[in-house]
Amino acid sequence: MLYRAESWLDRHDAVAVEEPLELRLHTPDGLLPLGVLMRTPGHDQELLLGWLISEGLLPTRFTLEADPENSNVWHLHTPEHARLAAGARLTVSSSACGVCGSGNVEQLLGRAPPPLWTAEPVRAAWLLGLPRTLLAAQPGFTATGGLHGAALFTAAGELLCAREDVGRHNAVDKVVGWAAHRLPLVNYVLVVSSRAGFEIVQKAVTAGIGVVVAVGAATSLAVDTATAFGVSLCGFTREGRMTVYSQVDRISS
């Protein structure tokens, strides 16, 4: 029911779907749950690949298989199961945030090199138009108003991939998972329809992305992380303006 102008209207709304996705690691001792991600179903393999990359858990050799009986369960097989089991912790990632508080700049510095940028500086006017391009690639948001979006662009301006999810971090993981075969993502731009928290910049760093553009605000830890790794972080990118928090020389007027 919709209440508007002091009256009730009978109306059916489309709502964003949210379901748990569990990743199970196969070991000689049995199954080990690696994580449970609250996500919007779709592009699940990309989501899991992106999550493994951002957590520093992606094996060199592995297979990912969907459970034949449960669409919310995937299985990971790898000869590196001992390393993953030793470094894993069962995490439940909500759609509101990633593994909030699980990492910090010092830990990230220990396992991820700073992203490289070898292209010419990108034009500010072009960056300002990217959220509009992302919105045009978000049919789920148009239908429900409840999905975040993330997109990957080349420095030359080509939109390569756009994904949606109830979790902004999940949308980024789906994009990174799609581009897993291209890592590190040198001279790429990540655009998110949300604010830029630490987990967004962390995922950009682990994927090698040098420019992050957010429609919303940036948090203090996101700015600290972007500064430490030399990532150009742009926030409040809308209505013809943006705030550049770090690596300003990568952006031209």
WOGIRA-V799067 format. One record per pair of residues at least 12 apart in sequence whose C-alpha atoms are under 6 Angstrom apart, sorted by the first residue. I is the first residue (numbers start at 1). J is the second residue. D is the distance in whole Angstrom. If there is no record, write none. Layout:
# WOGIRA-V799067
i & j & d
I & J & D
I & J & D
This chain:
# WOGIRA-V799067
i & j & d
14 & 144 & 5
15 & 144 & 5
16 & 144 & 6
16 & 146 & 6
17 & 40 & 5
18 & 39 & 5
18 & 40 & 5
19 & 38 & 6
19 & 39 & 6
20 & 37 & 6
20 & 38 & 4
21 & 36 & 5
21 & 37 & 5
21 & 72 & 5
21 & 73 & 6
22 & 35 & 6
22 & 36 & 4
22 & 73 & 5
23 & 35 & 6
23 & 74 & 5
23 & 75 & 6
24 & 75 & 5
25 & 76 & 5
26 & 77 & 6
27 & 81 & 6
34 & 90 & 5
35 & 90 & 5
35 & 91 & 5
35 & 92 & 6
36 & 92 & 5
37 & 92 & 6
37 & 93 & 5
38 & 94 & 5
38 & 95 & 5
40 & 165 & 5
40 & 166 & 6
46 & 174 & 5
46 & 177 & 4
46 & 178 & 5
47 & 173 & 5
47 & 174 & 4
47 & 177 & 6
49 & 177 & 5
50 & 173 & 4
50 & 174 & 6
50 & 176 & 5
50 & 177 & 4
51 & 173 & 6
54 & 203 & 5
54 & 206 & 6
62 & 77 & 6
62 & 78 & 4
63 & 76 & 6
63 & 77 & 5
64 & 76 & 5
95 & 166 & 6
95 & 167 & 4
96 & 167 & 6
98 & 169 & 6
105 & 225 & 6
112 & 206 & 6
114 & 229 & 5
115 & 208 & 4
115 & 209 & 6
115 & 210 & 5
116 & 186 & 6
117 & 186 & 6
117 & 187 & 5
121 & 250 & 5
121 & 251 & 5
121 & 252 & 6
122 & 251 & 5
122 & 252 & 6
123 & 251 & 6
123 & 252 & 5
123 & 253 & 6
124 & 251 & 6
124 & 252 & 6
124 & 253 & 5
128 & 237 & 6
147 & 164 & 6
147 & 165 & 5
147 & 166 & 5
148 & 164 & 5
148 & 165 & 5
148 & 166 & 6
148 & 168 & 5
148 & 193 & 6
149 & 163 & 6
149 & 164 & 4
149 & 171 & 6
149 & 192 & 6
149 & 193 & 5
150 & 162 & 6
150 & 163 & 6
150 & 171 & 5
150 & 172 & 5
150 & 191 & 5
150 & 192 & 4
151 & 190 & 6
151 & 191 & 5
152 & 189 & 6
152 & 190 & 5
153 & 188 & 6
153 & 189 & 5
154 & 188 & 5
155 & 187 & 6
155 & 188 & 6
184 & 207 & 6
184 & 208 & 5
185 & 207 & 6
185 & 208 & 5
185 & 209 & 5
186 & 208 & 6
188 & 209 & 6
189 & 211 & 5
189 & 212 & 6
190 & 212 & 5
191 & 212 & 6
191 & 213 & 5
191 & 214 & 6
192 & 214 & 5
193 & 215 & 5
194 & 215 & 6
194 & 216 & 5
195 & 214 & 6
195 & 216 & 4
195 & 217 & 5
195 & 218 & 6
196 & 214 & 6
196 & 218 & 5
197 & 218 & 6
197 & 219 & 5
197 & 222 & 5
198 & 221 & 6
198 & 222 & 4
201 & 222 & 6
210 & 231 & 5
211 & 231 & 6
211 & 232 & 5
212 & 233 & 5
213 & 234 & 5
214 & 235 & 5
215 & 235 & 6
215 & 236 & 5
215 & 237 & 5
216 & 235 & 6
216 & 236 & 5
217 & 235 & 5
217 & 236 & 5
218 & 235 & 6
227 & 246 & 6
230 & 247 & 6
232 & 246 & 5
232 & 247 & 5
233 & 245 & 6
233 & 246 & 6
